[in-house]
């Protein structure tokens, strides 16, 4: 344990962890905003430090068996922490947060209590930072349930947070983590806690809701990036490849496919090849499919966020040395073509279209198979197409002319809230389609005083209808 760390001593007794967390929560439940903000800044400062970020990133890559890229993880931990701090700065989360004198209303923010935070192996450190800062800002306690493959890095991230709390005299047990995780402990934790937030796919969503506690869950990604003839093809290819190759495509927001307008299809493929893409032929596509889905249905978890040459070697494909990612031509949207779904790897499916509206419908079919509610991307100068995509696509986010993974969960160049947990709405069985942030961890009490009575008449309520249709 690093110098000045305040190690936990609960021994993974879930009931005892909850008791400690609840006691810590009760100590800060009525803290004023300035004291809460100092606590948040302390944790944020500690989590964004380069030395700590490097240690967490190194451990996350090593213990996961090579998921992601060390340098990208260092950057992500720091950027997510600082981005979350940007979003939290100046926000009111304590006491009276809003008043409407005309309606006689005063709204008071209230914390939830003890929140179970179920963390994935793809982002075992930055997820703790994002959710942890949001929960501290809202005066909640957090108990982390790490993924079995990356429990050490999640645990160490929490230890860094506890170090920050100790420095300012805040209750240490606002932040805790299971040390030796198991599915049974995760279920027990969710049953004890007052609320849960779980970052993972459909299987995890079912487990969380089976616990019977209120919860925020997320969904899997399957980002299709639509490119039309008005896009700057060279710049678009650079953006997509920057996004696709970041952290070896560990992010659910990485582009899983590109859908290219027929008139620029060949030129766009050449632009992607110039950025390091390799288009598999029919034989190579089948080799890759067999390796990625050995049983024809379930993705081989060994390929997740691995280097492209690792994937190609295991699939039996010879690649040029400079290859950065693989491309395959899409055949059919849905389970008959697994390449139309999420791949969490350096494999990009390529589609061609002539009718924009038809391509949206094809994308929706892909999302019914994989990635419902998550996100979509478009590279176009035609705003009417951006709007059509936003209206018709059943997704929580549409990002325009940007590297999708860098933009989707918050960045310095767009306004999406910073997070590592992306709600996918009722399309994916989630409570919200928002980027999960501090707003999702508060209760509210509405204090209502009497106002002058006003009972609206028929004309005020039904005037336009009555004028057109009459009273019959």
C-alpha positions as a Python dict, from the first residue, in 0.01 Angstrom:
ca = {
    (1, 'X'): (0, 0, 0),
    (2, 'X'): (133, 343, -98),
    (3, 'X'): (249, 599, 155),
    (4, 'X'): (-29, 768, 352),
    (5, 'X'): (-294, 525, 225),
    (6, 'X'): (-568, 441, 471),
    (7, 'X'): (-633, 74, 407),
    (8, 'X'): (-974, -75, 472),
    (9, 'X'): (-1006, -341, 740),
    (10, 'X'): (-1359, -470, 684),
    (11, 'X'): (-1251, -813, 558),
    (12, 'X'): (-1529, -811, 298),
    (13, 'X'): (-1800, -848, 561),
    (14, 'X'): (-2073, -689, 349),
    (15, 'X'): (-2307, -616, 639),
    (16, 'X'): (-2022, -449, 830),
    (17, 'X'): (-1920, -248, 521),
    (18, 'X'): (-2276, -121, 488),
    (19, 'X'): (-2290, -33, 859),
    (20, 'X'): (-1970, 169, 831),
    (21, 'X'): (-2084, 337, 512),
    (22, 'X'): (-2419, 426, 663),
    (23, 'X'): (-2248, 576, 968),
    (24, 'X'): (-2019, 783, 745),
    (25, 'X'): (-2315, 895, 535),
    (26, 'X'): (-2501, 1012, 844),
    (27, 'X'): (-2201, 1226, 938),
    (28, 'X'): (-2214, 1421, 610),
    (29, 'X'): (-2588, 1404, 542),
    (30, 'X'): (-2644, 1767, 642),
    (31, 'X'): (-2307, 1916, 555),
    (32, 'X'): (-2316, 2262, 393),
    (33, 'X'): (-2223, 2305, 29),
    (34, 'X'): (-1879, 2456, 95),
    (35, 'X'): (-1773, 2161, 309),
    (36, 'X'): (-1900, 1911, 54),
    (37, 'X'): (-1720, 2094, -225),
    (38, 'X'): (-1391, 2084, -34),
    (39, 'X'): (-1431, 1707, 4),
    (40, 'X'): (-1499, 1669, -369),
    (41, 'X'): (-1197, 1880, -462),
    (42, 'X'): (-975, 1676, -232),
    (43, 'X'): (-1077, 1348, -396),
    (44, 'X'): (-1062, 1494, -746),
    (45, 'X'): (-715, 1634, -691),
    (46, 'X'): (-589, 1301, -560),
    (47, 'X'): (-741, 1094, -843),
    (48, 'X'): (-607, 1316, -1121),
    (49, 'X'): (-246, 1315, -1003),
    (50, 'X'): (-18, 1176, -1272),
    (51, 'X'): (180, 945, -1046),
    (52, 'X'): (-135, 782, -911),
    (53, 'X'): (-298, 761, -1254),
    (54, 'X'): (9, 583, -1390),
    (55, 'X'): (6, 332, -1109),
    (56, 'X'): (-365, 261, -1151),
    (57, 'X'): (-337, 230, -1530),
    (58, 'X'): (-41, -7, -1509),
    (59, 'X'): (-219, -231, -1261),
    (60, 'X'): (-543, -229, -1461),
    (61, 'X'): (-369, -339, -1782),
    (62, 'X'): (-153, -600, -1610),
    (63, 'X'): (-417, -769, -1397),
    (64, 'X'): (-675, -773, -1679),
    (65, 'X'): (-441, -964, -1905),
    (66, 'X'): (-380, -672, -2138),
    (67, 'X'): (-716, -499, -2176),
    (68, 'X'): (-655, -152, -2317),
    (69, 'X'): (-344, 60, -2363),
    (70, 'X'): (-146, 185, -2063),
    (71, 'X'): (-84, 537, -2199),
    (72, 'X'): (-448, 578, -2301),
    (73, 'X'): (-563, 465, -1959),
    (74, 'X'): (-340, 719, -1785),
    (75, 'X'): (-490, 992, -2002),
    (76, 'X'): (-844, 867, -1944),
    (77, 'X'): (-818, 854, -1566),
    (78, 'X'): (-695, 1213, -1557),
    (79, 'X'): (-935, 1344, -1822),
    (80, 'X'): (-1242, 1176, -1673),
    (81, 'X'): (-1157, 1301, -1325),
    (82, 'X'): (-1095, 1657, -1438),
    (83, 'X'): (-1396, 1653, -1670),
    (84, 'X'): (-1621, 1537, -1388),
    (85, 'X'): (-1480, 1812, -1168),
    (86, 'X'): (-1560, 2066, -1442),
    (87, 'X'): (-1921, 1948, -1448),
    (88, 'X'): (-1951, 1954, -1068),
    (89, 'X'): (-1800, 2298, -1011),
    (90, 'X'): (-2057, 2553, -899),
    (91, 'X'): (-2347, 2305, -886),
    (92, 'X'): (-2578, 2323, -584),
    (93, 'X'): (-2647, 1985, -424),
    (94, 'X'): (-2709, 2079, -59),
    (95, 'X'): (-3012, 2235, 102),
    (96, 'X'): (-3222, 2477, -100),
    (97, 'X'): (-3125, 2439, -465),
    (98, 'X'): (-3418, 2606, -645),
    (99, 'X'): (-3700, 2844, -564),
    (100, 'X'): (-4008, 2954, -762),
    (101, 'X'): (-4176, 3233, -566),
    (102, 'X'): (-4461, 3270, -815),
    (103, 'X'): (-4563, 2909, -753),
    (104, 'X'): (-4471, 2912, -384),
    (105, 'X'): (-4216, 2634, -425),
    (106, 'X'): (-3878, 2568, -266),
    (107, 'X'): (-3688, 2254, -366),
    (108, 'X'): (-3440, 2091, -130),
    (109, 'X'): (-3181, 1833, -241),
    (110, 'X'): (-3143, 1516, -36),
    (111, 'X'): (-2884, 1236, -64),
    (112, 'X'): (-2981, 873, -121),
    (113, 'X'): (-2759, 695, 133),
    (114, 'X'): (-2521, 410, 56),
    (115, 'X'): (-2476, 331, -313),
    (116, 'X'): (-2334, 8, -454),
    (117, 'X'): (-2110, 82, -753),
    (118, 'X'): (-2060, -223, -977),
    (119, 'X'): (-1755, -154, -1196),
    (120, 'X'): (-1643, -312, -1528),
    (121, 'X'): (-1302, -454, -1616),
    (122, 'X'): (-1269, -218, -1915),
    (123, 'X'): (-1263, 94, -1695),
    (124, 'X'): (-1196, -32, -1342),
    (125, 'X'): (-1036, 294, -1224),
    (126, 'X'): (-1197, 584, -1413),
    (127, 'X'): (-1548, 452, -1342),
    (128, 'X'): (-1471, 465, -969),
    (129, 'X'): (-1348, 824, -1009),
    (130, 'X'): (-1649, 947, -1207),
    (131, 'X'): (-1914, 783, -993),
    (132, 'X'): (-1719, 849, -673),
    (133, 'X'): (-1699, 1224, -732),
    (134, 'X'): (-2068, 1242, -820),
    (135, 'X'): (-2161, 1052, -504),
    (136, 'X'): (-1941, 1264, -279),
    (137, 'X'): (-2088, 1579, -435),
    (138, 'X'): (-2437, 1454, -345),
    (139, 'X'): (-2336, 1345, 9),
    (140, 'X'): (-2373, 973, -59),
    (141, 'X'): (-2147, 686, 45),
    (142, 'X'): (-2007, 442, -212),
    (143, 'X'): (-1917, 74, -184),
    (144, 'X'): (-1746, -56, -499),
    (145, 'X'): (-1797, -405, -631),
    (146, 'X'): (-1505, -455, -872),
    (147, 'X'): (-1486, -690, -1167),
    (148, 'X'): (-1303, -1013, -1072),
    (149, 'X'): (-1036, -951, -1338),
    (150, 'X'): (-950, -601, -1216),
    (151, 'X'): (-1034, -595, -847),
    (152, 'X'): (-686, -474, -749),
    (153, 'X'): (-701, -154, -954),
    (154, 'X'): (-1053, -67, -836),
    (155, 'X'): (-952, -130, -476),
    (156, 'X'): (-643, 88, -513),
    (157, 'X'): (-849, 367, -671),
    (158, 'X'): (-1072, 368, -365),
    (159, 'X'): (-765, 376, -142),
    (160, 'X'): (-648, 692, -318),
    (161, 'X'): (-990, 844, -252),
    (162, 'X'): (-975, 751, 117),
    (163, 'X'): (-634, 915, 138),
    (164, 'X'): (-793, 1239, 14),
    (165, 'X'): (-1077, 1212, 267),
    (166, 'X'): (-829, 1157, 550),
    (167, 'X'): (-637, 1471, 452),
    (168, 'X'): (-939, 1697, 511),
    (169, 'X'): (-1092, 1504, 799),
    (170, 'X'): (-1390, 1360, 611),
    (171, 'X'): (-1530, 1017, 706),
    (172, 'X'): (-1314, 754, 536),
    (173, 'X'): (-1590, 499, 500),
    (174, 'X'): (-1773, 715, 251),
    (175, 'X'): (-1552, 521, 7),
    (176, 'X'): (-1508, 145, 37),
    (177, 'X'): (-1436, -146, -196),
    (178, 'X'): (-1478, -522, -180),
    (179, 'X'): (-1127, -666, -186),
    (180, 'X'): (-1192, -1026, -291),
    (181, 'X'): (-1495, -1000, -512),
    (182, 'X'): (-1742, -1267, -620),
    (183, 'X'): (-2090, -1274, -777),
    (184, 'X'): (-2233, -1373, -440),
    (185, 'X'): (-2076, -1072, -266),
    (186, 'X'): (-2203, -840, -540),
    (187, 'X'): (-2558, -968, -497),
    (188, 'X'): (-2531, -936, -120),
    (189, 'X'): (-2399, -582, -153),
    (190, 'X'): (-2686, -473, -374),
    (191, 'X'): (-2935, -624, -131),
    (192, 'X'): (-2784, -429, 159),
    (193, 'X'): (-2734, -94, -10),
    (194, 'X'): (-2994, 178, -58),
    (195, 'X'): (-2927, 220, -431),
    (196, 'X'): (-2709, 66, -701),
    (197, 'X'): (-2532, 188, -1013),
    (198, 'X'): (-2395, -78, -1243),
    (199, 'X'): (-2183, -26, -1553),
    (200, 'X'): (-2217, -330, -1778),
    (201, 'X'): (-2434, -508, -2032),
    (202, 'X'): (-2772, -682, -2035),
    (203, 'X'): (-2669, -972, -1811),
    (204, 'X'): (-2560, -733, -1536),
    (205, 'X'): (-2881, -530, -1574),
    (206, 'X'): (-3084, -843, -1493),
    (207, 'X'): (-2872, -924, -1187),
    (208, 'X'): (-2904, -569, -1054),
    (209, 'X'): (-3281, -552, -1083),
    (210, 'X'): (-3319, -898, -931),
    (211, 'X'): (-3176, -748, -612),
    (212, 'X'): (-3496, -548, -575),
    (213, 'X'): (-3331, -213, -504),
    (214, 'X'): (-3367, 106, -709),
    (215, 'X'): (-3080, 126, -954),
    (216, 'X'): (-2922, 297, -1249),
    (217, 'X'): (-2794, 59, -1514),
    (218, 'X'): (-2643, 103, -1857),
    (219, 'X'): (-2641, -86, -2187),
    (220, 'X'): (-2398, -219, -2441),
    (221, 'X'): (-2273, -3, -2724),
    (222, 'X'): (-2283, -58, -3099),
    (223, 'X'): (-2196, 276, -3252),
    (224, 'X'): (-2262, 314, -3624),
    (225, 'X'): (-2094, 619, -3775),
    (226, 'X'): (-2281, 742, -4083),
    (227, 'X'): (-2072, 927, -4343),
    (228, 'X'): (-2222, 1116, -4636),
    (229, 'X'): (-2077, 1283, -4944),
    (230, 'X'): (-2050, 1625, -4773),
    (231, 'X'): (-1797, 1502, -4516),
    (232, 'X'): (-1429, 1587, -4535),
    (233, 'X'): (-1321, 1227, -4593),
    (234, 'X'): (-958, 1257, -4486),
    (235, 'X'): (-1044, 1446, -4165),
    (236, 'X'): (-1333, 1208, -4094),
    (237, 'X'): (-1112, 902, -4133),
    (238, 'X'): (-857, 1051, -3894),
    (239, 'X'): (-1127, 1122, -3634),
    (240, 'X'): (-1281, 777, -3659),
    (241, 'X'): (-948, 596, -3638),
    (242, 'X'): (-834, 809, -3345),
    (243, 'X'): (-1151, 706, -3166),
    (244, 'X'): (-1147, 343, -3278),
    (245, 'X'): (-787, 274, -3177),
    (246, 'X'): (-791, 462, -2844),
    (247, 'X'): (-736, 217, -2560),
    (248, 'X'): (-760, -66, -2816),
    (249, 'X'): (-1132, 5, -2858),
    (250, 'X'): (-1215, -82, -2496),
    (251, 'X'): (-1482, 188, -2481),
    (252, 'X'): (-1847, 105, -2549),
    (253, 'X'): (-1846, 438, -2735),
    (254, 'X'): (-1587, 332, -2993),
    (255, 'X'): (-1718, 307, -3348),
    (256, 'X'): (-1827, -49, -3421),
    (257, 'X'): (-1921, 30, -3781),
    (258, 'X'): (-1908, 294, -4051),
    (259, 'X'): (-2192, 341, -4300),
    (260, 'X'): (-2065, 520, -4609),
    (261, 'X'): (-2270, 685, -4882),
    (262, 'X'): (-2218, 496, -5209),
    (263, 'X'): (-2088, 799, -5402),
    (264, 'X'): (-1787, 830, -5169),
    (265, 'X'): (-1760, 466, -5058),
    (266, 'X'): (-1436, 382, -5240),
    (267, 'X'): (-1267, 711, -5148),
    (268, 'X'): (-1363, 674, -4782),
    (269, 'X'): (-1228, 319, -4771),
    (270, 'X'): (-900, 445, -4911),
    (271, 'X'): (-892, 719, -4646),
    (272, 'X'): (-947, 458, -4374),
    (273, 'X'): (-673, 237, -4522),
    (274, 'X'): (-439, 536, -4523),
    (275, 'X'): (-499, 563, -4147),
    (276, 'X'): (-393, 201, -4092),
    (277, 'X'): (-708, 7, -4176),
    (278, 'X'): (-691, -340, -4333),
    (279, 'X'): (-995, -467, -4526),
    (280, 'X'): (-1036, -843, -4487),
    (281, 'X'): (-1122, -1048, -4792),
    (282, 'X'): (-1396, -1314, -4783),
    (283, 'X'): (-1168, -1592, -4655),
    (284, 'X'): (-1010, -1368, -4389),
    (285, 'X'): (-1353, -1247, -4281),
    (286, 'X'): (-1463, -1604, -4216),
    (287, 'X'): (-1144, -1680, -4019),
    (288, 'X'): (-1203, -1372, -3806),
    (289, 'X'): (-1570, -1457, -3752),
    (290, 'X'): (-1482, -1811, -3636),
    (291, 'X'): (-1226, -1677, -3390),
    (292, 'X'): (-1443, -1395, -3256),
    (293, 'X'): (-1757, -1610, -3209),
    (294, 'X'): (-1634, -1967, -3155),
    (295, 'X'): (-1983, -2098, -3076),
    (296, 'X'): (-2151, -1876, -3334),
    (297, 'X'): (-2325, -1664, -3068),
    (298, 'X'): (-2102, -1542, -2786),
    (299, 'X'): (-1811, -1303, -2834),
    (300, 'X'): (-1471, -1447, -2746),
    (301, 'X'): (-1377, -1234, -2442),
    (302, 'X'): (-1009, -1292, -2519),
    (303, 'X'): (-1027, -1039, -2804),
    (304, 'X'): (-1164, -751, -2595),
    (305, 'X'): (-939, -444, -2627),
    (306, 'X'): (-642, -650, -2748),
    (307, 'X'): (-384, -528, -3004),
    (308, 'X'): (-480, -581, -3368),
    (309, 'X'): (-188, -813, -3439),
    (310, 'X'): (-287, -1030, -3142),
    (311, 'X'): (-635, -1070, -3292),
    (312, 'X'): (-504, -1135, -3643),
    (313, 'X'): (-245, -1390, -3526),
    (314, 'X'): (-505, -1589, -3334),
    (315, 'X'): (-744, -1573, -3628),
    (316, 'X'): (-476, -1687, -3872),
    (317, 'X'): (-460, -1365, -4075),
    (318, 'X'): (-135, -1215, -4203),
    (319, 'X'): (-126, -836, -4168),
    (320, 'X'): (103, -559, -4287),
    (321, 'X'): (313, -433, -3997),
    (322, 'X'): (156, -86, -4003),
    (323, 'X'): (-203, -214, -3959),
    (324, 'X'): (-390, -42, -3677),
    (325, 'X'): (-736, -198, -3712),
    (326, 'X'): (-931, -451, -3918),
    (327, 'X'): (-1231, -387, -4144),
    (328, 'X'): (-1494, -630, -4268),
    (329, 'X'): (-1786, -570, -4503),
    (330, 'X'): (-2125, -599, -4334),
    (331, 'X'): (-2369, -846, -4486),
    (332, 'X'): (-2695, -826, -4291),
    (333, 'X'): (-2820, -638, -3989),
    (334, 'X'): (-2904, -867, -3698),
    (335, 'X'): (-2797, -1199, -3543),
    (336, 'X'): (-2734, -1363, -3881),
    (337, 'X'): (-2426, -1142, -3912),
    (338, 'X'): (-2247, -1105, -3580),
    (339, 'X'): (-2029, -833, -3730),
    (340, 'X'): (-2336, -608, -3717),
    (341, 'X'): (-2318, -606, -3335),
    (342, 'X'): (-2083, -477, -3064),
    (343, 'X'): (-1730, -615, -3086),
    (344, 'X'): (-1528, -419, -2822),
    (345, 'X'): (-1221, -472, -3036),
    (346, 'X'): (-1017, -325, -3320),
    (347, 'X'): (-1261, -459, -3579),
    (348, 'X'): (-1474, -214, -3780),
    (349, 'X'): (-1771, -323, -3992),
    (350, 'X'): (-1825, -134, -4318),
    (351, 'X'): (-2168, -69, -4472),
    (352, 'X'): (-2271, 110, -4791),
    (353, 'X'): (-2590, 309, -4847),
    (354, 'X'): (-2768, 519, -5107),
    (355, 'X'): (-3081, 621, -4913),
    (356, 'X'): (-3015, 802, -4585),
    (357, 'X'): (-3351, 722, -4429),
    (358, 'X'): (-3312, 356, -4520),
    (359, 'X'): (-2967, 353, -4355),
    (360, 'X'): (-3119, 485, -4034),
    (361, 'X'): (-3373, 201, -4040),
    (362, 'X'): (-3092, -49, -4103),
    (363, 'X'): (-2902, 97, -3808),
    (364, 'X'): (-3212, 64, -3591),
    (365, 'X'): (-3229, -303, -3687),
    (366, 'X'): (-2868, -343, -3575),
    (367, 'X'): (-2951, -175, -3246),
    (368, 'X'): (-3247, -405, -3188),
    (369, 'X'): (-2990, -684, -3212),
    (370, 'X'): (-2709, -510, -3020),
    (371, 'X'): (-2663, -169, -2860),
    (372, 'X'): (-3022, -52, -2815),
    (373, 'X'): (-3044, 298, -2671),
    (374, 'X'): (-2672, 370, -2667),
    (375, 'X'): (-2538, 608, -2934),
    (376, 'X'): (-2496, 696, -3299),
    (377, 'X'): (-2254, 911, -3495),
    (378, 'X'): (-2275, 1115, -3814),
    (379, 'X'): (-2022, 1297, -4029),
    (380, 'X'): (-2213, 1538, -4251),
    (381, 'X'): (-2248, 1909, -4325),
    (382, 'X'): (-2622, 1868, -4377),
    (383, 'X'): (-2794, 1965, -4054),
    (384, 'X'): (-3127, 1823, -4171),
    (385, 'X'): (-2963, 1480, -4174),
    (386, 'X'): (-2825, 1528, -3823),
    (387, 'X'): (-3173, 1621, -3706),
    (388, 'X'): (-3337, 1328, -3884),
    (389, 'X'): (-3092, 1089, -3721),
    (390, 'X'): (-3153, 1240, -3377),
    (391, 'X'): (-3532, 1217, -3421),
    (392, 'X'): (-3550, 866, -3565),
    (393, 'X'): (-3268, 678, -3390),
    (394, 'X'): (-3355, 511, -3061),
    (395, 'X'): (-3036, 622, -2888),
    (396, 'X'): (-2946, 851, -2601),
    (397, 'X'): (-2671, 1037, -2786),
    (398, 'X'): (-2595, 1147, -3143),
    (399, 'X'): (-2252, 1303, -3197),
    (400, 'X'): (-2178, 1502, -3510),
    (401, 'X'): (-1842, 1537, -3688),
    (402, 'X'): (-1642, 1422, -3386),
    (403, 'X'): (-1430, 1123, -3279),
    (404, 'X'): (-1710, 937, -3110),
    (405, 'X'): (-1537, 769, -2816),
    (406, 'X'): (-1374, 1095, -2715),
    (407, 'X'): (-1699, 1292, -2740),
    (408, 'X'): (-1972, 1057, -2624),
    (409, 'X'): (-1900, 1050, -2251),
    (410, 'X'): (-1783, 1409, -2219),
    (411, 'X'): (-1481, 1594, -2354),
    (412, 'X'): (-1323, 1937, -2365),
    (413, 'X'): (-1465, 2001, -2712),
    (414, 'X'): (-1832, 1917, -2661),
    (415, 'X'): (-2101, 1958, -2399),
    (416, 'X'): (-2184, 1598, -2310),
    (417, 'X'): (-2164, 1542, -1932),
    (418, 'X'): (-1847, 1358, -1829),
    (419, 'X'): (-1908, 1000, -1724),
    (420, 'X'): (-1803, 639, -1771),
    (421, 'X'): (-2164, 516, -1738),
    (422, 'X'): (-2402, 575, -2028),
    (423, 'X'): (-2772, 520, -1969),
    (424, 'X'): (-2956, 366, -2264),
    (425, 'X'): (-3314, 435, -2160),
    (426, 'X'): (-3608, 198, -2174),
    (427, 'X'): (-3473, 68, -2506),
    (428, 'X'): (-3213, -124, -2301),
    (429, 'X'): (-3409, -165, -1978),
    (430, 'X'): (-3244, 135, -1809),
    (431, 'X'): (-3409, 409, -1600),
    (432, 'X'): (-3248, 692, -1796),
    (433, 'X'): (-3092, 759, -2136),
    (434, 'X'): (-2862, 1027, -1987),
    (435, 'X'): (-2490, 1027, -1924),
    (436, 'X'): (-2500, 928, -1557),
    (437, 'X'): (-2377, 1211, -1335),
    (438, 'X'): (-2445, 1382, -1004),
    (439, 'X'): (-2804, 1473, -1099),
    (440, 'X'): (-2897, 1105, -1087),
    (441, 'X'): (-2801, 1055, -720),
    (442, 'X'): (-3032, 1297, -541),
    (443, 'X'): (-3381, 1293, -396),
    (444, 'X'): (-3581, 1614, -377),
    (445, 'X'): (-3827, 1757, -127),
    (446, 'X'): (-4070, 2016, -262),
    (447, 'X'): (-4174, 2266, 8),
    (448, 'X'): (-4501, 2422, -104),
    (449, 'X'): (-4665, 2739, 33),
    (450, 'X'): (-5015, 2855, -64),
    (451, 'X'): (-5053, 3098, -356),
    (452, 'X'): (-5346, 3297, -487),
    (453, 'X'): (-5603, 3056, -625),
    (454, 'X'): (-5658, 3048, -1000),
    (455, 'X'): (-5898, 2805, -1167),
    (456, 'X'): (-5861, 2817, -1547),
    (457, 'X'): (-6176, 2847, -1757),
    (458, 'X'): (-6273, 2664, -2076),
    (459, 'X'): (-6113, 2916, -2310),
    (460, 'X'): (-5780, 2899, -2131),
    (461, 'X'): (-5772, 2520, -2137),
    (462, 'X'): (-5950, 2431, -2459),
    (463, 'X'): (-5963, 2758, -2659),
    (464, 'X'): (-5793, 2640, -2979),
    (465, 'X'): (-5990, 2316, -2986),
    (466, 'X'): (-6325, 2486, -2923),
    (467, 'X'): (-6257, 2746, -3190),
    (468, 'X'): (-6194, 2474, -3449),
    (469, 'X'): (-6441, 2201, -3340),
    (470, 'X'): (-6701, 2375, -3124),
    (471, 'X'): (-6853, 2247, -2800),
    (472, 'X'): (-7056, 1957, -2939),
}
